[in-house]
């Protein structure tokens, strides 16, 4: 996972100057009122409870966002995200739906801060038993829009933290409290941003 983080960091650092130059060339062009982004990457999942493993688990993650502009530097939208780790013995899944806001605090740079709140579902199955949790979730992250012709390439990083009232094994509650944490590193392609 460290090598993947290193590649994302280096690619972001190389892309930011190119993106700033491309963005400045398009400063006067009108923007679409709607935007959409599809992102894929890697995610580190950690489930904390009395009977859970403490180690991070890494796998692929994907999310899709759709929204509109409510100001010159403020966008609102919805996001649907997924993370999955599967093998011969067990499969784990995380699904996320959240309302998000993207704030562009720097007037001359297309960098944004993403904040969101929504619902997260966690499920782990081994073919015989199922461990699950549903929770409220908050997320925070940041990214950078790099214009490539009519599309936007968006390197992004985010943390999703879910809080719930416990984990359930085949419908019966087995822990009174648990936390599900997902750190995502992604690269997206978008339009209308």
MDAnalysis code that builds the backbone (N, CA, C; Angstrom):
import MDAnalysis as mda
import numpy as np

u = mda.Universe.empty(579, n_residues=193, atom_resindex=np.repeat(np.arange(193), 3), trajectory=True)
u.add_TopologyAttr("name", ["N", "CA", "C"] * 193)
u.add_TopologyAttr("resid", np.arange(1, 194))
u.add_TopologyAttr("resname", ["UNK", "UNK", "UNK", "UNK", "UNK", "UNK", "UNK", "UNK", "UNK", "UNK", "UNK", "UNK", "UNK", "UNK", "UNK", "UNK", "UNK", "UNK", "UNK", "UNK", "UNK", "UNK", "UNK", "UNK", "UNK", "UNK", "UNK", "UNK", "UNK", "UNK", "UNK", "UNK", "UNK", "UNK", "UNK", "UNK", "UNK", "UNK", "UNK", "UNK", "UNK", "UNK", "UNK", "UNK", "UNK", "UNK", "UNK", "UNK", "UNK", "UNK", "UNK", "UNK", "UNK", "UNK", "UNK", "UNK", "UNK", "UNK", "UNK", "UNK", "UNK", "UNK", "UNK", "UNK", "UNK", "UNK", "UNK", "UNK", "UNK", "UNK", "UNK", "UNK", "UNK", "UNK", "UNK", "UNK", "UNK", "UNK", "UNK", "UNK", "UNK", "UNK", "UNK", "UNK", "UNK", "UNK", "UNK", "UNK", "UNK", "UNK", "UNK", "UNK", "UNK", "UNK", "UNK", "UNK", "UNK", "UNK", "UNK", "UNK", "UNK", "UNK", "UNK", "UNK", "UNK", "UNK", "UNK", "UNK", "UNK", "UNK", "UNK", "UNK", "UNK", "UNK", "UNK", "UNK", "UNK", "UNK", "UNK", "UNK", "UNK", "UNK", "UNK", "UNK", "UNK", "UNK", "UNK", "UNK", "UNK", "UNK", "UNK", "UNK", "UNK", "UNK", "UNK", "UNK", "UNK", "UNK", "UNK", "UNK", "UNK", "UNK", "UNK", "UNK", "UNK", "UNK", "UNK", "UNK", "UNK", "UNK", "UNK", "UNK", "UNK", "UNK", "UNK", "UNK", "UNK", "UNK", "UNK", "UNK", "UNK", "UNK", "UNK", "UNK", "UNK", "UNK", "UNK", "UNK", "UNK", "UNK", "UNK", "UNK", "UNK", "UNK", "UNK", "UNK", "UNK", "UNK", "UNK", "UNK", "UNK", "UNK", "UNK", "UNK", "UNK", "UNK", "UNK", "UNK", "UNK", "UNK", "UNK", "UNK", "UNK"])
u.atoms.positions = np.array([
    [0.820, -1.198, 0.000],
    [0.000, 0.000, 0.000],
    [0.858, 1.253, 0.000],
    [2.039, 1.185, 0.630],
    [2.907, 2.361, 0.664],
    [3.341, 2.770, -0.727],
    [3.628, 1.787, -1.602],
    [4.048, 2.116, -2.964],
    [2.908, 2.792, -3.723],
    [1.659, 2.366, -3.508],
    [0.521, 3.000, -4.167],
    [0.374, 4.440, -3.697],
    [0.502, 4.676, -2.388],
    [0.427, 6.044, -1.859],
    [1.533, 6.902, -2.446],
    [2.710, 6.340, -2.582],
    [3.829, 7.087, -3.145],
    [3.526, 7.475, -4.592],
    [2.973, 6.552, -5.390],
    [2.642, 6.843, -6.783],
    [1.585, 7.934, -6.862],
    [0.537, 7.854, -6.019],
    [-0.517, 8.880, -6.020],
    [0.065, 10.235, -5.641],
    [0.934, 10.282, -4.632],
    [1.540, 11.539, -4.196],
    [2.397, 12.139, -5.295],
    [3.246, 11.335, -5.917],
    [4.119, 11.835, -6.982],
    [3.294, 12.301, -8.180],
    [2.287, 11.522, -8.576],
    [1.442, 11.916, -9.710],
    [0.709, 13.220, -9.416],
    [0.236, 13.387, -8.186],
    [-0.451, 14.623, -7.815],
    [0.497, 15.809, -7.867],
    [1.704, 15.643, -7.339],
    [2.668, 16.742, -7.338],
    [3.101, 17.128, -8.747],
    [3.193, 16.157, -9.639],
    [3.538, 16.458, -11.021],
    [2.370, 17.076, -11.777],
    [1.162, 16.673, -11.438],
    [-0.012, 17.137, -12.172],
    [-0.466, 18.532, -11.755],
    [-0.185, 18.948, -10.535],
    [-0.681, 20.244, -10.055],
    [-0.164, 21.404, -10.901],
    [1.155, 21.514, -11.207],
    [1.580, 22.633, -12.063],
    [0.951, 22.590, -13.453],
    [0.833, 21.390, -14.038],
    [0.204, 21.270, -15.356],
    [-1.265, 21.680, -15.284],
    [-1.933, 21.268, -14.237],
    [-3.351, 21.600, -14.066],
    [-3.560, 23.081, -13.856],
    [-2.677, 23.729, -13.103],
    [-2.806, 25.164, -12.868],
    [-2.656, 25.927, -14.174],
    [-1.701, 25.507, -15.031],
    [-1.510, 26.157, -16.323],
    [-2.729, 25.943, -17.225],
    [-3.222, 24.714, -17.277],
    [-4.398, 24.425, -18.114],
    [-5.621, 25.160, -17.606],
    [-5.781, 25.263, -16.305],
    [-6.935, 25.935, -15.723],
    [-6.883, 27.432, -16.023],
    [-5.678, 28.039, -15.962],
    [-5.572, 29.472, -16.228],
    [-5.903, 29.797, -17.682],
    [-5.648, 28.860, -18.605],
    [-5.977, 29.081, -20.007],
    [-7.475, 29.054, -20.260],
    [-8.251, 28.522, -19.342],
    [-9.683, 28.366, -19.531],
    [-10.483, 29.245, -18.585],
    [-9.866, 30.234, -17.966],
    [-10.501, 31.018, -16.914],
    [-11.787, 31.695, -17.373],
    [-11.882, 32.115, -18.638],
    [-13.061, 32.848, -19.074],
    [-14.173, 31.973, -19.628],
    [-13.973, 30.686, -19.763],
    [-14.970, 29.799, -20.364],
    [-16.132, 29.560, -19.404],
    [-17.362, 29.503, -19.917],
    [-18.505, 29.254, -19.037],
    [-18.508, 27.821, -18.524],
    [-19.037, 27.648, -17.319],
    [-19.061, 26.331, -16.688],
    [-20.479, 25.775, -16.743],
    [-20.572, 24.463, -16.897],
    [-21.855, 23.781, -16.895],
    [-22.483, 23.878, -15.503],
    [-23.826, 23.981, -15.399],
    [-24.444, 24.047, -14.069],
    [-24.408, 22.709, -13.322],
    [-24.207, 21.598, -14.038],
    [-24.148, 20.273, -13.422],
    [-22.758, 19.685, -13.594],
    [-22.369, 18.797, -12.690],
    [-21.087, 18.113, -12.789],
    [-21.260, 16.657, -12.383],
    [-20.330, 15.819, -12.843],
    [-20.331, 14.394, -12.507],
    [-18.891, 13.904, -12.487],
    [-18.606, 12.967, -11.593],
    [-17.264, 12.405, -11.473],
    [-17.363, 10.911, -11.184],
    [-16.502, 10.132, -11.825],
    [-16.347, 8.713, -11.538],
    [-14.899, 8.510, -11.115],
    [-14.688, 7.918, -9.936],
    [-13.344, 7.775, -9.381],
    [-13.088, 6.335, -8.964],
    [-11.863, 5.868, -9.185],
    [-11.424, 4.549, -8.723],
    [-10.093, 4.718, -8.004],
    [-9.794, 3.784, -7.123],
    [-8.536, 3.857, -6.391],
    [-8.417, 2.740, -5.380],
    [-7.677, 3.006, -4.326],
    [-7.466, 2.035, -3.259],
    [-8.038, 2.594, -1.970],
    [-8.459, 1.695, -1.105],
    [-9.008, 2.100, 0.178],
    [-8.489, 1.225, 1.301],
    [-8.176, 1.846, 2.423],
    [-7.775, 1.135, 3.649],
    [-8.972, 1.111, 4.582],
    [-9.440, -0.082, 4.940],
    [-10.586, -0.234, 5.832],
    [-10.115, -0.688, 7.197],
    [-10.708, -0.095, 8.241],
    [-10.452, -0.540, 9.604],
    [-11.787, -0.599, 10.335],
    [-12.092, -1.750, 10.910],
    [-13.303, -1.939, 11.707],
    [-12.860, -2.133, 13.147],
    [-13.285, -1.237, 14.033],
    [-12.891, -1.289, 15.441],
    [-14.067, -1.716, 16.307],
    [-13.890, -2.837, 16.986],
    [-14.884, -3.318, 17.949],
    [-14.198, -4.357, 18.832],
    [-14.915, -4.890, 19.776],
    [-14.339, -5.852, 20.709],
    [-13.920, -7.166, 20.083],
    [-14.555, -7.580, 18.971],
    [-14.248, -8.876, 18.363],
    [-13.606, -8.738, 16.983],
    [-13.214, -7.520, 16.600],
    [-12.700, -7.268, 15.251],
    [-11.185, -7.297, 15.194],
    [-10.672, -7.536, 13.977],
    [-9.236, -7.415, 13.743],
    [-8.848, -5.947, 13.810],
    [-7.663, -5.669, 14.297],
    [-7.204, -4.287, 14.423],
    [-6.439, -3.802, 13.197],
    [-6.028, -4.688, 12.314],
    [-5.196, -4.309, 11.174],
    [-6.041, -3.703, 10.054],
    [-5.425, -2.777, 9.298],
    [-6.065, -2.232, 8.111],
    [-6.133, -3.305, 7.041],
    [-7.160, -3.225, 6.218],
    [-7.321, -4.129, 5.092],
    [-7.449, -3.269, 3.840],
    [-6.683, -3.578, 2.821],
    [-6.608, -2.742, 1.631],
    [-7.216, -3.446, 0.432],
    [-8.002, -2.701, -0.328],
    [-8.584, -3.240, -1.554],
    [-9.005, -2.081, -2.452],
    [-9.619, -2.424, -3.578],
    [-10.077, -1.423, -4.531],
    [-11.326, -0.730, -4.037],
    [-11.461, 0.529, -4.415],
    [-12.635, 1.316, -4.071],
    [-13.069, 2.115, -5.291],
    [-14.337, 2.448, -5.351],
    [-14.862, 3.251, -6.457],
    [-15.980, 4.132, -5.925],
    [-16.138, 5.296, -6.526],
    [-17.276, 6.139, -6.171],
    [-17.736, 6.940, -7.376],
    [-19.002, 7.320, -7.333],
    [-19.621, 8.115, -8.376],
    [-20.309, 9.297, -7.711],
    [-20.036, 10.494, -8.210],
    [-20.615, 11.712, -7.644],
    [-21.346, 12.480, -8.732],
    [-22.433, 13.136, -8.344],
    [-23.239, 13.932, -9.257],
    [-23.785, 15.112, -8.486],
    [-23.738, 16.295, -9.081],
    [-24.237, 17.464, -8.359],
    [-24.331, 18.684, -9.241],
    [-24.452, 19.840, -8.556],
    [-24.582, 21.111, -9.252],
    [-23.860, 22.210, -8.503],
    [-23.666, 23.317, -9.178],
    [-22.985, 24.474, -8.591],
    [-23.997, 25.390, -7.935],
    [-23.721, 25.815, -6.701],
    [-24.598, 26.774, -6.027],
    [-23.909, 28.122, -5.859],
    [-22.686, 28.211, -6.266],
    [-21.918, 29.451, -6.214],
    [-20.699, 29.310, -7.093],
    [-19.921, 30.388, -7.174],
    [-18.744, 30.377, -8.032],
    [-17.717, 29.342, -7.584],
    [-17.605, 29.138, -6.253],
    [-16.618, 28.194, -5.718],
    [-17.244, 27.172, -4.769],
    [-18.517, 26.874, -4.942],
    [-19.193, 25.919, -4.064],
    [-20.087, 24.994, -4.879],
    [-19.926, 23.694, -4.668],
    [-20.739, 22.692, -5.360],
    [-21.363, 21.762, -4.322],
    [-22.584, 21.326, -4.589],
    [-23.276, 20.339, -3.752],
    [-23.647, 19.150, -4.616],
    [-23.713, 17.975, -3.974],
    [-24.092, 16.799, -4.734],
    [-24.281, 15.577, -3.867],
    [-24.409, 14.461, -4.523],
    [-24.536, 13.174, -3.853],
    [-23.433, 12.248, -4.325],
    [-23.063, 11.305, -3.461],
    [-21.991, 10.375, -3.788],
    [-22.392, 8.963, -3.387],
    [-22.106, 8.021, -4.258],
    [-22.299, 6.605, -3.989],
    [-20.932, 5.950, -4.088],
    [-20.484, 5.309, -3.003],
    [-19.160, 4.705, -2.969],
    [-19.214, 3.244, -2.566],
    [-18.196, 2.492, -2.980],
    [-18.129, 1.069, -2.654],
    [-16.680, 0.654, -2.432],
    [-16.495, -0.287, -1.513],
    [-15.206, -0.926, -1.245],
    [-15.472, -2.409, -1.089],
    [-14.600, -3.263, -1.636],
    [-14.823, -4.709, -1.537],
    [-13.502, -5.439, -1.442],
    [-13.455, -6.418, -0.556],
    [-12.308, -7.312, -0.424],
    [-12.859, -8.718, -0.359],
    [-12.487, -9.553, -1.311],
    [-13.033, -10.898, -1.353],
    [-11.961, -11.940, -1.541],
    [-12.275, -13.116, -1.068],
    [-11.368, -14.247, -1.212],
    [-12.170, -15.527, -1.224],
    [-11.467, -16.651, -1.112],
    [-12.146, -17.941, -1.103],
    [-12.948, -18.166, 0.169],
    [-12.470, -17.618, 1.283],
    [-13.108, -17.896, 2.569],
    [-14.097, -16.836, 3.007],
    [-13.818, -15.554, 2.703],
    [-14.694, -14.488, 3.204],
    [-14.708, -13.314, 2.239],
    [-15.791, -12.546, 2.310],
    [-15.949, -11.330, 1.518],
    [-16.387, -10.212, 2.440],
    [-15.763, -9.046, 2.289],
    [-16.167, -7.859, 3.042],
    [-16.562, -6.775, 2.050],
    [-17.606, -6.029, 2.405],
    [-18.091, -4.955, 1.555],
    [-18.450, -3.738, 2.387],
    [-18.205, -2.571, 1.822],
    [-18.664, -1.311, 2.405],
    [-19.395, -0.563, 1.303],
    [-20.585, -0.080, 1.607],
    [-21.349, 0.775, 0.694],
    [-21.588, 2.092, 1.408],
    [-21.516, 3.174, 0.657],
    [-21.644, 4.506, 1.229],
    [-22.527, 5.358, 0.341],
    [-23.473, 6.044, 0.962],
    [-24.239, 7.082, 0.264],
    [-24.144, 8.328, 1.113],
    [-23.736, 9.430, 0.486],
    [-23.649, 10.650, 1.277],
    [-23.919, 11.881, 0.442],
    [-24.367, 12.921, 1.109],
    [-24.499, 14.241, 0.513],
    [-23.176, 14.944, 0.739],
    [-22.648, 15.571, -0.308],
    [-21.323, 16.167, -0.209],
    [-21.351, 17.628, -0.643],
    [-20.402, 18.373, -0.117],
    [-20.145, 19.727, -0.592],
    [-18.676, 19.813, -0.953],
    [-18.402, 20.522, -2.031],
    [-17.022, 20.748, -2.447],
    [-16.800, 22.252, -2.456],
    [-15.828, 22.668, -1.665],
    [-15.519, 24.084, -1.515],
    [-14.159, 24.355, -2.147],
    [-14.090, 25.357, -2.993],
    [-12.860, 25.757, -3.666],
    [-12.363, 27.052, -3.012],
    [-11.550, 26.963, -1.951],
    [-11.191, 28.158, -1.185],
    [-10.193, 29.082, -1.877],
    [-9.403, 28.579, -2.820],
    [-8.379, 29.399, -3.479],
    [-8.916, 29.905, -4.811],
    [-8.978, 31.223, -5.002],
    [-9.589, 31.739, -6.226],
    [-8.836, 31.388, -7.507],
    [-7.513, 31.167, -7.449],
    [-6.746, 30.921, -8.674],
    [-6.285, 29.479, -8.818],
    [-6.689, 28.601, -7.924],
    [-6.288, 27.198, -8.006],
    [-7.523, 26.316, -7.909],
    [-7.621, 25.273, -8.751],
    [-8.793, 24.389, -8.724],
    [-8.706, 23.289, -7.665],
    [-8.145, 23.610, -6.504],
    [-8.092, 22.655, -5.391],
    [-9.381, 22.783, -4.586],
    [-9.889, 21.649, -4.078],
    [-11.126, 21.695, -3.313],
    [-11.015, 20.887, -2.028],
    [-11.882, 21.240, -1.104],
    [-12.068, 20.503, 0.147],
    [-13.451, 19.886, 0.069],
    [-13.539, 18.583, 0.356],
    [-14.828, 17.884, 0.293],
    [-15.283, 17.514, 1.699],
    [-16.529, 17.845, 2.019],
    [-17.145, 17.483, 3.295],
    [-18.460, 16.793, 2.991],
    [-18.815, 15.799, 3.802],
    [-20.055, 15.088, 3.538],
    [-20.601, 14.370, 4.751],
    [-21.861, 14.000, 4.657],
    [-22.534, 13.227, 5.704],
    [-23.541, 12.312, 5.029],
    [-23.673, 11.104, 5.579],
    [-24.603, 10.164, 4.977],
    [-24.675, 8.869, 5.742],
    [-24.838, 7.764, 5.012],
    [-25.004, 6.443, 5.601],
    [-23.965, 5.478, 5.046],
    [-23.504, 4.586, 5.919],
    [-22.515, 3.580, 5.531],
    [-23.006, 2.209, 5.969],
    [-22.821, 1.223, 5.105],
    [-23.152, -0.154, 5.452],
    [-21.926, -1.035, 5.324],
    [-21.694, -1.880, 6.322],
    [-20.564, -2.812, 6.306],
    [-21.118, -4.225, 6.402],
    [-20.539, -5.146, 5.622],
    [-20.988, -6.545, 5.666],
    [-19.799, -7.458, 5.398],
    [-19.652, -8.473, 6.234],
    [-18.615, -9.485, 6.083],
    [-19.286, -10.850, 6.127],
    [-19.053, -11.665, 5.097],
    [-19.662, -12.996, 5.045],
    [-18.598, -14.046, 4.770],
    [-18.809, -15.240, 5.339],
    [-17.907, -16.363, 5.080],
    [-18.641, -17.543, 4.458],
    [-19.822, -17.318, 3.943],
    [-20.608, -18.381, 3.342],
    [-21.590, -19.012, 4.313],
    [-21.307, -18.939, 5.609],
    [-22.201, -19.506, 6.613],
    [-22.784, -18.440, 7.522],
    [-21.951, -17.482, 7.909],
    [-22.404, -16.424, 8.813],
    [-22.142, -15.062, 8.193],
    [-22.895, -14.081, 8.698],
    [-22.769, -12.732, 8.173],
    [-22.667, -11.739, 9.328],
    [-21.645, -10.898, 9.281],
    [-21.440, -9.838, 10.270],
    [-21.741, -8.522, 9.563],
    [-22.605, -7.678, 10.155],
    [-22.996, -6.450, 9.459],
    [-23.145, -5.289, 10.429],
    [-23.092, -4.093, 9.853],
    [-23.289, -2.860, 10.613],
    [-23.815, -1.799, 9.664],
    [-24.702, -0.971, 10.164],
    [-25.185, 0.200, 9.434],
    [-24.954, 1.401, 10.330],
    [-24.541, 2.499, 9.726],
    [-24.200, 3.645, 10.565],
    [-24.345, 4.960, 9.827],
    [-24.387, 6.013, 10.622],
    [-24.213, 7.347, 10.081],
    [-22.742, 7.521, 9.794],
    [-22.413, 8.281, 8.775],
    [-21.007, 8.454, 8.400],
    [-20.749, 9.907, 8.039],
    [-19.573, 10.366, 8.376],
    [-19.107, 11.685, 7.958],
    [-17.835, 11.479, 7.140],
    [-17.590, 12.395, 6.230],
    [-16.379, 12.283, 5.439],
    [-15.755, 13.649, 5.214],
    [-14.443, 13.628, 5.035],
    [-13.674, 14.834, 4.736],
    [-12.550, 14.433, 3.797],
    [-12.224, 15.306, 2.878],
    [-11.150, 15.003, 1.942],
    [-10.767, 16.227, 1.149],
    [-9.873, 16.021, 0.217],
    [-9.460, 17.105, -0.665],
    [-9.075, 16.524, -2.011],
    [-9.030, 17.398, -3.009],
    [-8.669, 16.978, -4.353],
    [-8.272, 18.162, -5.192],
    [-7.997, 17.885, -6.459],
    [-7.520, 18.916, -7.372],
    [-8.068, 18.612, -8.761],
    [-8.703, 19.595, -9.384],
    [-9.255, 19.425, -10.732],
    [-8.202, 19.789, -11.775],
    [-7.892, 18.862, -12.649],
    [-6.925, 19.096, -13.721],
    [-7.672, 18.969, -15.046],
    [-7.752, 20.058, -15.779],
    [-8.494, 20.057, -17.033],
    [-7.673, 19.393, -18.138],
    [-8.293, 18.422, -18.817],
    [-7.706, 17.758, -19.977],
    [-8.764, 17.801, -21.075],
    [-8.626, 18.779, -21.972],
    [-9.609, 19.056, -23.012],
    [-10.965, 19.344, -22.375],
    [-11.986, 18.539, -22.651],
    [-13.307, 18.841, -22.084],
    [-13.595, 18.065, -20.801],
    [-12.637, 17.280, -20.327],
    [-12.802, 16.490, -19.105],
    [-11.938, 17.051, -17.983],
    [-12.186, 16.554, -16.798],
    [-11.403, 16.920, -15.624],
    [-10.843, 15.635, -15.020],
    [-9.543, 15.614, -14.748],
    [-8.915, 14.511, -14.017],
    [-8.771, 14.991, -12.578],
    [-9.215, 14.149, -11.619],
    [-9.311, 14.584, -10.228],
    [-8.580, 13.614, -9.297],
    [-7.301, 13.876, -8.961],
    [-6.685, 13.100, -7.883],
    [-7.330, 13.530, -6.562],
    [-7.665, 12.559, -5.705],
    [-8.368, 12.894, -4.469],
    [-8.029, 11.921, -3.353],
    [-8.172, 12.411, -2.137],
    [-7.942, 11.629, -0.919],
    [-9.088, 11.952, 0.029],
    [-9.590, 10.949, 0.741],
    [-10.688, 11.200, 1.670],
    [-10.738, 10.186, 2.795],
    [-11.317, 10.610, 3.896],
    [-11.534, 9.758, 5.063],
    [-13.028, 9.697, 5.329],
    [-13.566, 8.486, 5.465],
    [-14.960, 8.275, 5.830],
    [-14.974, 7.590, 7.190],
    [-15.687, 8.164, 8.139],
    [-15.771, 7.616, 9.499],
    [-17.226, 7.300, 9.808],
    [-17.501, 6.032, 10.093],
    [-18.846, 5.617, 10.441],
    [-18.971, 5.312, 11.920],
    [-20.054, 5.751, 12.526],
    [-20.335, 5.518, 13.946],
    [-21.653, 4.765, 14.032],
    [-21.706, 3.694, 14.804],
    [-22.966, 2.974, 14.901],
    [-23.164, 2.397, 16.299],
    [-24.284, 1.718, 16.466],
    [-24.622, 1.156, 17.780],
    [-24.232, -0.306, 17.905],
    [-23.352, -0.800, 17.049],
    [-22.880, -2.163, 17.210],
    [-22.857, -2.959, 15.933],
    [-22.303, -4.162, 16.061],
    [-22.250, -5.112, 14.950],
    [-23.254, -6.227, 15.194],
    [-23.781, -6.762, 14.100],
    [-24.797, -7.805, 14.173],
    [-24.297, -9.055, 13.459],
    [-24.398, -10.197, 14.121],
    [-24.041, -11.482, 13.543],
    [-25.333, -12.225, 13.251],
    [-25.625, -12.396, 11.968],
    [-26.872, -13.034, 11.524],
    [-28.095, -12.421, 12.189],
    [-28.103, -11.103, 12.325],
    [-29.247, -10.396, 12.887],
    [-29.211, -10.180, 14.384],
    [-28.338, -10.853, 15.122],
    [-28.230, -10.685, 16.572],
    [-27.058, -9.771, 16.902],
    [-27.298, -8.814, 17.775],
    [-26.249, -7.861, 18.141],
    [-25.185, -8.547, 18.980],
    [-23.900, -8.390, 18.549],
    [-22.797, -9.034, 19.267],
    [-21.865, -8.033, 19.930],
    [-21.894, -6.781, 19.517],
    [-21.127, -5.732, 20.192],
    [-22.015, -4.505, 20.331],
    [-21.777, -3.749, 21.379],
    [-22.618, -2.580, 21.626],
    [-22.155, -1.346, 20.873],
    [-20.898, -1.296, 20.452],
    [-20.408, -0.130, 19.726],
    [-19.300, -0.563, 18.771],
    [-19.229, 0.092, 17.630],
    [-18.196, -0.197, 16.638],
    [-17.968, 1.041, 15.793],
    [-16.794, 1.109, 15.206],
    [-16.473, 2.184, 14.276],
    [-15.912, 1.571, 13.001],
    [-16.332, 2.118, 11.876],
    [-15.834, 1.698, 10.578],
    [-15.158, 2.910, 9.957],
    [-13.880, 2.756, 9.613],
    [-13.105, 3.861, 9.054],
    [-12.540, 3.436, 7.703],
    [-12.710, 4.288, 6.694],
    [-12.231, 3.993, 5.348],
    [-11.458, 5.202, 4.821],
    [-10.183, 4.994, 4.501],
    [-9.358, 6.031, 3.886],
    [-9.238, 5.687, 2.414],
    [-9.620, 6.632, 1.544],
    [-9.640, 6.374, 0.104],
    [-8.625, 7.259, -0.624],
    [-7.909, 6.657, -1.571],
    [-6.997, 7.353, -2.469],
    [-7.491, 7.062, -3.861],
    [-7.903, 8.087, -4.605],
    [-8.488, 7.813, -5.898],
    [-8.054, 8.759, -6.993],
    [-8.389, 8.375, -8.204],
    [-8.177, 9.196, -9.378],
    [-9.483, 9.165, -10.164],
    [-10.071, 10.333, -10.347],
    [-11.368, 10.410, -10.988],
    [-11.325, 11.098, -12.340],
    [-12.386, 10.915, -13.090],
    [-12.597, 11.625, -14.352],
    [-13.969, 12.259, -14.252],
    [-14.046, 13.547, -14.567],
    [-15.301, 14.251, -14.417],
    [-15.608, 15.171, -15.583],
    [-16.839, 15.660, -15.585],
    [-17.294, 16.657, -16.564],
    [-18.049, 17.734, -15.810],
    [-18.074, 18.943, -16.385],
    [-18.865, 20.029, -15.823],
    [-18.295, 20.668, -14.582],
    [-17.005, 20.497, -14.340],
    [-16.405, 21.048, -13.116],
    [-15.558, 22.253, -13.437],
])
